[in-house]
């Protein structure tokens, strides 16, 4: 049974970590894990086959248990609310259908303080995932990744994690119907940040 506590630090936004400067087989600096299984672990893992970029990623391995808790916890963000931030990360799993639950904790030593924000279903290939934290209204300061424990001996690999404030004027075209113009005409387009 290995429950580690992380320290409170003040770090700025954007917060980016790709694990390349972290020590292998250890949690990243100022991160912690909540772990109730003797066969599970979370730590910086060195293997270019399992990293999205470079040679290291964060590996979460649940071992022989699907009923225990394994949570990787980021350093505490003490500046302000998390609700105006987005979290992006690259992730994959050892088997498709494995989930990772992204949430916020008020106490890294108590899994009952974990409030889920969003669940992502992973495949065996890396993909980028974005979690908009605008639905989180609690007072927690520590983002966390909870292993979904769908099956035993299951690994989740996380890389290129970034917490940031999204651009206020980002825009994307999701559908476009061409129009035919004759002569000189003005076109007015309303853009909304979704």
Secondary structure as the mmCIF struct_conf table of DSSP 4:
data_model
#
loop_
_struct_conf.conf_type_id
_struct_conf.id
_struct_conf.beg_label_comp_id
_struct_conf.beg_label_asym_id
_struct_conf.beg_label_seq_id
_struct_conf.end_label_comp_id
_struct_conf.end_label_asym_id
_struct_conf.end_label_seq_id
STRN STRN1 UNK A 2 UNK A 3
HELX_LH_PP_P HELX_LH_PP_P1 UNK A 6 UNK A 8
BEND BEND1 UNK A 13 UNK A 14
STRN STRN2 UNK A 15 UNK A 17
BEND BEND2 UNK A 19 UNK A 19
TURN_TY1_P TURN_TY1_P1 UNK A 20 UNK A 21
BEND BEND3 UNK A 22 UNK A 22
HELX_LH_PP_P HELX_LH_PP_P2 UNK A 23 UNK A 23
TURN_TY1_P TURN_TY1_P2 UNK A 24 UNK A 25
BEND BEND4 UNK A 26 UNK A 26
HELX_LH_PP_P HELX_LH_PP_P3 UNK A 27 UNK A 28
TURN_TY1_P TURN_TY1_P3 UNK A 29 UNK A 30
STRN STRN3 UNK A 32 UNK A 35
TURN_TY1_P TURN_TY1_P4 UNK A 38 UNK A 39
STRN STRN4 UNK A 41 UNK A 46
TURN_TY1_P TURN_TY1_P5 UNK A 48 UNK A 50
BEND BEND5 UNK A 52 UNK A 55
STRN STRN5 UNK A 56 UNK A 61
TURN_TY1_P TURN_TY1_P6 UNK A 63 UNK A 64
BEND BEND6 UNK A 66 UNK A 68
STRN STRN6 UNK A 70 UNK A 73
HELX_LH_PP_P HELX_LH_PP_P4 UNK A 74 UNK A 76
BEND BEND7 UNK A 79 UNK A 80
BEND BEND8 UNK A 82 UNK A 82
TURN_TY1_P TURN_TY1_P7 UNK A 83 UNK A 84
STRN STRN7 UNK A 85 UNK A 93
BEND BEND9 UNK A 94 UNK A 95
TURN_TY1_P TURN_TY1_P8 UNK A 96 UNK A 97
STRN STRN8 UNK A 99 UNK A 105
BEND BEND10 UNK A 106 UNK A 106
TURN_TY1_P TURN_TY1_P9 UNK A 108 UNK A 109
HELX_RH_3T_P HELX_RH_3T_P1 UNK A 111 UNK A 113
STRN STRN9 UNK A 115 UNK A 121
BEND BEND11 UNK A 124 UNK A 125
STRN STRN10 UNK A 127 UNK A 132
HELX_RH_3T_P HELX_RH_3T_P2 UNK A 133 UNK A 135
BEND BEND12 UNK A 138 UNK A 138
STRN STRN11 UNK A 142 UNK A 147
BEND BEND13 UNK A 150 UNK A 153
STRN STRN12 UNK A 155 UNK A 165
HELX_LH_PP_P HELX_LH_PP_P5 UNK A 166 UNK A 167
TURN_TY1_P TURN_TY1_P10 UNK A 168 UNK A 169
BEND BEND14 UNK A 183 UNK A 184
#
